[in-house]
Amino acid sequence: MAGGSVNMEEIEREAFKRGARIEVNIEEPGFRGSWFTGTVIRTVTKKTRKLFIEYDTLMTDEDSQVRLRESVNVILARPIPPRERVRVFKMSEEVDAFHDDGWWEGVITRVHEGDRYTVYFRPSKEEIEFSGTDLRLHREWVRGDWVPPLEPEGEAAGQDDDMDEDK
């Protein structure tokens, strides 16, 4: 990067401090393309490059009410994306859909009336219909920045005054 470098240790220290709310990408079979929310219990160590986290919606087993805690590689974690204004999504837009207790990466394949959308999930080859309130624009956390960048106030497609505060 010309003109300066990003201090990833500093970014990680701030983004993943104890008590920070984060999302974790799970790479196990059946979970590809999913992000689950949680809280940092122990911060990144230089030696292991891992965080110890507690998930919000994943439990220790199917019948348990005990939240799953585990160590995850810092490369699989990111801050929770900032909330955006409610938007009208378009065909072929990449989105994250809230489904089965997590955010799953997909693409809009149909736009229905009444703020409804059909989303296709590549890994499972499924199509599921969602309300717009269960969708967000897909973004990646790259070297401390959201890509694509967040839209300035008033430029998001759709309604201007409603905020999605449900999730």
Steps between C-alpha positions, in 0.01 A plus 500: 500500500663824386519795734462306827417169650217369708599383848298179520602431861355835604180443298458153651571624852223760466246289307543184706547625855335317790122545488500604132206383290622309194400261223683175430518320167456128557689281254350163595302302240145634473597840640699642206410864439348552844571756770391455862501773765677477831703677764876497555582336834881503456691712252747415225840379606803550276602138547174323405320772298175373656205653682293320762135582432147421613237474226157661537296232322719188476461261793730225629262240355155480344310457829708741706436857607872548571666734251794358309841641592806430287831630373492635146774622271493879483494478120145353525369788715380849420312775684123498464425709189348840574124528456391663179183667392231269373559449129328365194711216363547428130532183294846340521605704805715307744339497844520337840170343609415433865407130504550211744643731769773651281574718199542301176656634179272485198381683190160654418333294226147646517347824621140460621243759603475604862873509584548126431802346326613155391861427589715226346768340717783359289642244747164329565344584161184611687264787424309650792264798517574772759362829622727795429541545877689167508752609236804724492741591223791254503827660608849374574722629781833569326796642690277700733250628242162382371497409129297629326511810718195608695279740307479857630176598674216551255668314211380147581238377260152490646342672795677790667365510853473138616786328677526122532553445871347152526808276489 
